């Protein structure tokens, strides 16, 4: 399959990969027809998806099954009035229907909007009205249904709500039942252009109201680099990315690049994350490759992992936030797996990663993807010297728009123009590059702390804190100070067996002074039960800053 899109699939070094990776995008490429249907045509029994839950239930689907059910989905959507270019919002957790509906929407040419089950009525109303959503598909979760029902009177364009499960409210229809009785005879009705709108992610909202991130039909092909060369998925191998279907990480790890490579996706459908249950699932399924956000790894290494068989896993990855060296080292010690970091955004496929040809430097994000012309620049747009912190940017997008890079912020020209000027897309993240070309993430521009003339990245202080056994999770932010401008604050979640005290605060402050430069130590330490996070699991440092300002 990959040979259809790449001149070469194997490379001898990172430099070879960076210089000679060439992606060929077929005219009218459509993931539904050119990947799902093509695999089904080549081998009707080729496995595509393993669905499982915490109760030991399991269902397996071939690509032929996905083709048949996505054809039914396209027919159902069309019959309910969904047309090319019209948005449908999916809040389906990890039910198999999320794959059926996404592929069906792609075949129809409608716009898919993934959404998390954690949305409140305010969130649902905002998304539906911002994008003119015509249909919502969800599951029979009581709280979700209550939130959707409360939202509907203010959702101006929503015409239908489909529900998967046994408890279907009177104001919705039974999505699973309707799919079953809908015809599977579907014929491609039009040839989409590759730059037609295909998918909208809502940004995680770390710094304000979520923006609509618009991707076109080339987006799945951008994730070949993500899946094959970073996550190292294998044809026929089981791949688990821990992610809800409402996150952009679902697109990174649970559908596009993985199916292009022929991997079998694991749909781990759990109601609430439990590290021991996840370890049990990993042990039972005998995975080939694994990927999870840093939060998952931070919890796993605090558990007894001795009963879990990691021997079948050939590669483990992490994305979403930087992986602290202490977590990397501890996971390597327990499992023998060196976790490879990847960096990107909802706006992109993987931008920077540890691709495997060069040694891993714990704490480094790695080197740029061959799809993107990545650089680090100063406030005037000039390239930074090695060792100097600047903004991560993608250059020359006006000469060739990389597959995987978003088209624009939908219906928000001002936001698009703020980050995208003269063919340069500014990610809003900061990093520095070392002499060997490795990138070292510092933080969001808004998160960098300016204390007494120093610029302090939260990641490096958080990494120092995580080397102390009492710290399960932490977030480092700035608090205003009349003398220093800002000082470092650490908001800490304690591991089991530790209790908050003034003595422990002083111990952590001393610990940071000993691990990193003393001026970076947190002058303020607060212990909390949990950290505020976005629906995609990222720490909301902006919320901590705002709450401190209110105080």
C-alpha positions in Angstrom: 0.0 0.0 0.0 2.7 2.5 0.9 4.4 2.1 -2.5 1.4 3.9 -4.0 2.3 7.1 -2.1 6.0 7.0 -1.5 8.9 6.8 -4.0 10.9 5.0 -1.3 9.7 3.4 2.0 13.1 2.5 3.5 15.9 4.9 4.5 19.4 4.3 5.8 19.8 7.4 8.1 17.9 10.4 9.3 19.7 12.6 6.7 18.6 10.2 4.0 15.0 10.2 5.4 14.9 14.0 5.6 16.3 14.6 2.1 14.7 11.8 0.1 11.2 11.2 1.7 8.8 12.1 -1.1 5.0 11.8 -0.7 2.9 11.4 -3.9 -0.7 12.5 -3.4 -3.1 11.0 -5.9 -5.6 13.2 -7.5 -9.0 13.0 -5.7 -7.5 11.0 -2.8 -10.1 9.9 -0.3 -9.1 7.9 2.7 -12.4 5.9 2.6 -12.0 4.6 -0.9 -8.3 4.6 -1.4 -7.3 3.0 1.9 -10.2 1.2 3.6 -11.9 -0.1 0.5 -8.6 -0.9 -1.2 -7.4 -3.1 1.8 -10.8 -4.9 1.7 -10.4 -5.5 -2.1 -6.9 -6.9 -1.6 -7.8 -9.2 1.3 -11.3 -9.6 2.5 -10.2 -11.1 5.8 -7.4 -8.5 6.6 -7.9 -7.5 10.2 -8.5 -3.8 10.9 -9.8 -3.2 14.4 -9.9 -4.9 17.8 -12.5 -3.4 20.1 -12.3 -4.3 23.8 -13.4 -2.9 27.2 -12.4 -3.4 30.9 -14.9 -6.2 31.3 -13.1 -8.5 28.9 -15.5 -8.0 26.0 -13.9 -8.1 22.6 -15.0 -7.7 19.0 -12.8 -7.9 15.9 -13.4 -6.3 12.5 -11.8 -6.8 9.1 -11.3 -4.1 6.5 -14.3 -5.7 4.7 -16.4 -5.1 7.8 -15.2 -1.4 7.9 -16.0 -1.0 4.2 -19.5 -2.5 4.6 -20.4 -0.5 7.7 -18.9 2.8 6.4 -21.0 2.3 3.2 -24.0 1.9 5.4 -23.0 5.0 7.3 -22.7 7.0 4.1 -26.1 5.9 2.9 -27.7 6.7 6.3 -26.1 10.1 6.4 -27.3 10.9 2.9 -30.8 9.7 3.7 -30.9 12.0 6.7 -30.1 15.0 4.6 -26.4 15.3 5.2 -24.7 16.7 2.1 -21.2 17.3 0.9 -19.4 19.9 3.0 -21.9 19.8 5.9 -20.6 19.1 9.4 -21.5 16.1 11.7 -20.2 16.0 15.3 -19.2 12.6 16.7 -19.2 12.1 20.5 -18.9 8.3 20.3 -16.1 7.5 22.8 -14.5 4.4 21.3 -17.5 2.5 20.1 -16.8 0.8 16.8 -19.3 3.2 15.3 -16.9 6.0 15.5 -14.7 4.3 12.8 -17.8 3.5 10.7 -19.1 7.0 10.8 -15.8 8.8 10.2 -15.1 6.7 7.1 -18.7 7.1 6.0 -18.4 10.9 6.3 -15.2 10.9 4.3 -16.9 8.9 1.5 -19.9 11.2 1.5 -17.6 14.3 1.4 -19.2 15.7 4.6 -17.1 17.3 7.4 -16.3 15.2 10.4 -16.0 17.0 13.8 -14.6 14.7 16.5 -15.7 15.8 20.0 -15.0 14.4 23.5 -17.6 12.9 25.8 -16.5 15.5 28.4 -18.2 18.5 26.8 -20.6 20.5 28.9 -23.8 22.1 27.4 -21.9 25.4 27.0 -19.2 23.5 25.0 -21.8 21.7 22.8 -23.7 24.9 22.0 -20.5 26.8 21.1 -19.3 24.0 18.8 -22.6 23.4 17.1 -23.3 27.1 16.4 -19.7 27.9 15.4 -19.6 25.1 12.8 -23.3 24.9 11.8 -23.4 21.2 12.9 -26.3 19.4 11.3 -26.2 16.1 13.2 -24.7 14.8 16.5 -23.8 11.1 17.0 -23.2 10.0 20.6 -23.6 7.1 23.0 -26.2 6.3 25.7 -24.2 7.8 28.6 -26.7 9.5 31.0 -24.7 12.6 31.6 -23.8 13.1 27.9 -27.4 12.7 26.9 -28.5 15.2 29.6 -25.9 17.7 28.3 -27.0 17.3 24.7 -30.7 17.5 25.5 -30.1 20.7 27.5 -28.1 22.1 24.5 -30.5 21.4 21.7 -32.8 24.4 22.1 -29.8 26.7 21.5 -28.2 24.6 18.7 -29.6 26.4 15.7 -28.7 24.0 12.9 -28.8 20.5 14.6 -31.6 18.4 13.0 -30.9 14.9 14.3 -29.2 13.1 17.1 -28.1 9.5 16.8 -27.4 7.4 19.9 -25.5 4.2 20.2 -26.7 1.9 23.0 -29.8 0.5 24.6 -31.3 3.6 26.2 -32.4 5.8 23.3 -34.3 9.0 24.3 -37.5 10.0 22.5 -35.7 13.0 20.9 -33.0 10.9 19.3 -32.8 7.9 16.9 -31.1 4.5 17.4 -27.9 4.9 15.4 -26.8 1.2 15.6 -30.3 -0.1 14.6 -30.5 2.3 11.7 -27.1 1.4 10.5 -28.0 -2.3 10.5 -31.1 -1.9 8.4 -29.5 0.6 6.0 -28.4 -0.7 2.6 -24.7 -1.4 2.2 -24.8 -0.7 -1.6 -23.0 2.5 -1.9 -21.5 4.0 -5.1 -19.0 6.9 -5.0 -21.0 9.9 -6.1 -18.3 12.5 -6.7 -14.6 12.9 -7.0 -13.5 15.2 -4.1 -10.6 17.6 -4.6 -7.7 17.0 -2.3 -8.1 20.5 -0.8 -11.8 20.0 0.0 -12.7 20.3 3.7 -12.7 16.9 5.4 -12.2 17.4 9.2 -12.5 20.0 11.8 -10.8 19.7 15.2 -11.7 22.2 17.9 -8.5 23.4 19.6 -8.0 22.3 23.2 -8.6 25.9 24.5 -5.5 26.2 26.7 -5.5 30.0 26.1 -9.1 31.0 25.2 -12.1 29.8 23.3 -11.4 26.8 21.1 -10.6 27.6 17.4 -11.8 25.4 14.5 -8.9 23.7 12.9 -9.7 22.8 9.3 -8.0 19.9 7.5 -8.4 18.7 3.9 -8.4 15.3 2.3 -4.6 15.1 2.3 -4.4 15.1 6.1 -4.4 11.3 6.4 -1.4 11.0 4.1 0.6 13.4 6.4 0.3 10.7 9.1 2.3 8.1 7.2 5.4 9.7 8.9 3.5 9.7 12.2 2.6 6.0 12.0 5.4 4.2 10.1 8.5 6.3 10.9 7.8 7.5 14.4 5.3 5.0 16.0 6.9 2.2 13.9 3.5 0.4 13.4 3.7 -2.9 11.4 1.4 -4.4 8.8 -0.8 -6.8 10.8 0.6 -5.7 14.1 -1.7 -4.5 17.0 -1.3 -0.9 17.8 -2.7 0.9 20.8 -2.7 4.7 21.1 -4.5 5.6 24.4 -6.9 8.3 23.3 -10.6 9.2 23.2 -12.1 9.6 19.8 -12.7 13.3 20.5 -9.0 14.2 20.6 -6.7 15.0 17.7 -4.5 12.3 19.0 -7.1 9.8 17.7 -6.3 11.0 14.2 -2.6 10.7 15.0 -2.8 7.2 16.4 -6.1 5.4 15.9 -7.1 5.6 12.2 -5.2 7.3 9.4 -1.5 6.5 9.3 -2.1 3.2 11.1 -4.6 1.9 8.5 -2.5 3.2 5.6 0.3 1.0 7.0 -2.0 -2.0 7.4 -1.8 -2.0 11.2 -4.6 -3.4 13.4 -6.0 -0.6 15.6 -6.9 -1.4 19.2 -10.1 0.4 20.4 -9.7 0.3 24.2 -13.2 1.5 25.3 -12.9 2.4 28.9 -15.2 4.7 30.9 -12.4 6.0 33.2 -8.7 5.6 33.1 -7.4 3.0 35.5 -3.6 2.2 35.3 -4.0 -1.4 36.5 -6.8 -2.1 34.0 -4.7 -0.6 31.2 -1.8 -2.8 32.2 -4.2 -5.8 32.1 -5.3 -4.9 28.6 -1.7 -4.5 27.4 -0.9 -7.9 28.9 -3.9 -9.7 27.4 -3.7 -8.4 23.8 0.0 -8.8 23.2 0.5 -5.5 21.4 3.1 -4.8 18.8 3.3 -1.0 19.3 2.1 1.4 21.9 1.6 5.2 22.3 0.2 7.3 25.1 0.3 10.8 26.5 2.8 11.6 29.3 0.1 11.5 31.9 -0.4 7.8 31.3 3.3 7.0 31.6 3.5 9.0 34.8 0.7 6.9 36.3 2.1 3.6 35.0 5.5 3.9 36.5 3.9 4.5 40.0 2.2 1.1 39.7 3.3 -2.5 40.1 4.1 -3.4 36.5 5.8 -6.7 37.1 2.8 -8.8 36.1 2.5 -7.1 32.6 4.2 -8.7 29.7 5.8 -6.0 27.5 8.0 -8.4 25.6 5.8 -8.3 22.4 5.9 -4.5 22.2 8.6 -3.4 19.8 8.1 0.3 20.1 6.6 2.8 22.6 5.9 6.4 21.9 4.6 9.5 23.6 3.0 12.8 22.4 0.8 15.5 23.8 3.3 17.1 26.1 7.1 16.6 26.6 8.2 13.4 28.4 10.2 14.2 31.5 13.6 12.4 31.6 12.8 10.8 35.0 9.7 9.1 33.5 11.6 8.0 30.5 14.4 6.5 32.6 12.0 4.7 34.9 9.9 3.2 32.1 13.0 2.0 30.4 14.3 0.4 33.6 11.0 -1.5 34.2 10.1 -2.5 30.6 13.3 -2.3 28.6 11.5 0.1 26.2 13.0 3.4 25.2 10.0 5.8 24.8 10.3 7.9 21.7 8.9 11.4 21.8 7.0 13.1 19.0 5.8 16.7 18.9 3.0 18.3 16.9 -0.4 19.9 17.2 -4.0 19.5 16.3 -3.0 21.7 13.4 -0.3 19.3 12.1 0.9 15.7 11.9 4.1 14.9 13.7 6.4 17.9 13.3 9.5 16.7 15.3 10.2 13.3 16.6 12.8 10.7 17.6 12.7 8.6 14.4 15.1 5.9 15.4 18.2 6.4 13.3 19.9 8.6 16.0 20.3 7.9 19.7 17.6 9.2 22.0 18.5 12.1 24.3 16.0 11.9 27.2 14.1 15.1 27.3 14.7 16.0 23.7 11.8 16.0 21.2 14.1 14.8 18.4 14.5 16.1 14.9 12.1 17.6 12.3 9.8 15.5 10.0 10.7 15.5 6.3 7.3 16.8 5.5 8.0 20.2 7.1 10.6 22.9 6.9 10.9 23.4 10.6 13.0 26.2 12.2 13.4 28.1 15.5 13.2 31.9 15.1 13.4 35.0 17.2 10.7 37.7 17.6 11.9 39.3 14.3 11.6 36.0 12.4 15.3 35.4 12.2 16.7 31.9 12.7 18.1 31.4 16.1 21.6 30.1 16.8 22.0 26.7 18.4 21.2 26.9 22.1 19.0 30.0 21.8 15.3 29.7 22.7 12.8 30.8 20.1 9.5 30.0 18.4 9.0 26.7 16.5 7.8 27.6 13.0 7.0 25.9 9.7 8.5 27.8 6.7 7.8 27.9 3.0 4.2 26.8 3.3 3.3 29.2 0.4 5.6 27.3 -1.9 4.3 23.8 -1.0 1.5 23.2 1.5 2.7 20.1 3.5 0.2 17.2 3.8 -0.9 17.1 7.4 -0.8 20.9 7.9 -4.1 22.5 8.5 -5.7 24.8 5.9 -6.8 27.6 8.2 -8.8 28.4 11.3 -12.3 28.0 10.0 -14.3 31.2 10.0 -11.6 33.0 11.9 -9.4 34.9 9.4 -7.9 37.1 12.2 -6.6 34.0 14.2 -5.2 32.5 11.0 -3.4 35.7 10.1 -1.9 36.0 13.7 0.0 32.8 13.4 0.5 32.5 9.6 2.4 35.2 7.8 4.3 35.2 4.5 4.2 31.5 4.2 5.5 30.9 7.8 3.2 29.2 10.3 4.2 30.0 14.0 3.2 27.1 16.3 3.2 29.3 19.4 5.6 26.8 21.1 9.2 27.5 22.0 12.3 25.3 21.9 16.0 25.4 21.3 18.2 23.3 19.1 21.5 21.7 20.0 24.6 21.4 17.9 23.5 17.9 16.7 20.2 19.1 15.4 18.0 17.8 18.3 15.1 20.1 19.4 14.5 20.7 23.1 10.9 21.8 24.0 10.6 24.8 26.4 6.9 25.5 26.5 4.1 27.6 25.1 5.0 31.2 24.6 2.4 32.1 27.2 3.9 29.6 29.7 7.5 30.8 29.8 8.3 32.5 33.1 10.3 35.7 33.2 11.9 36.0 36.6 14.6 38.7 37.4 15.8 38.8 33.7 15.8 35.0 33.4 13.5 33.0 31.0 12.4 29.8 32.7 10.6 27.1 30.8 8.0 25.2 32.9 9.1 21.8 31.5 12.6 21.9 32.9 11.3 22.7 36.4 8.6 20.1 36.1 11.2 17.5 35.1 13.3 18.3 38.1 10.3 18.0 40.4 9.3 14.6 38.9 12.6 13.1 40.0 11.3 13.4 43.6 9.4 10.3 44.7 6.6 12.3 46.2 5.5 13.9 43.0 2.9 12.2 40.8 2.1 15.1 38.6 2.9 18.8 38.6 2.4 22.1 36.8 4.8 25.0 36.9 3.5 28.5 36.2 4.4 32.1 36.9 2.9 34.3 39.7 3.4 38.0 39.7 6.1 39.4 42.0 6.7 43.2 42.7 10.5 42.7 42.8 11.3 39.9 40.3 8.4 40.5 37.9 7.4 36.9 38.1 8.4 33.9 40.3 8.1 30.2 39.8 5.1 28.4 41.3 4.7 24.6 41.4 1.3 23.0 41.7 1.8 19.5 42.8 -0.2 16.3 43.0 1.3 13.9 45.5 1.9 10.2 45.0 0.3 7.7 47.2 1.8 7.5 50.7 2.8 11.2 50.9 1.1 14.0 52.8 1.3 17.8 52.2 3.3 19.8 54.7 5.5 22.8 55.0 8.5 20.5 55.5 7.7 18.7 52.2 7.5 22.1 50.4 10.9 23.0 51.6 12.2 19.6 50.7 10.9 20.0 47.1 12.4 23.5 46.8 15.8 22.2 47.9 15.5 19.2 45.6 15.0 21.5 42.5 17.9 23.6 43.5 20.1 20.5 43.6 18.8 19.0 40.3 18.8 22.2 38.1 20.0 25.8 38.2 19.1 27.2 41.7 17.4 30.3 40.3 14.7 28.0 38.8 13.4 26.6 42.0 9.7 27.2 42.9 9.3 29.9 45.4 5.6 29.0 45.7 4.5 25.4 46.2 0.8 24.4 46.3 -0.5 20.8 46.8 -3.7 19.9 45.1 -5.8 16.7 44.5 -5.7 17.1 40.7 -4.5 19.4 38.0 -6.9 21.3 35.6 -6.7 19.7 32.1 -8.2 20.2 28.7 -10.5 17.6 27.3 -7.4 16.1 25.5 -5.5 15.7 28.8 -3.1 18.6 28.5 -2.5 20.6 31.7 -4.3 24.0 31.6 -1.6 26.2 33.1 -3.6 29.2 31.9 -6.3 28.2 34.4 -3.9 28.0 37.2 -2.5 31.4 36.3 -6.0 32.9 36.1 -7.0 31.5 39.4 -3.9 32.8 41.0 -4.6 36.3 39.5 -8.2 36.2 40.9 -6.8 35.4 44.4 
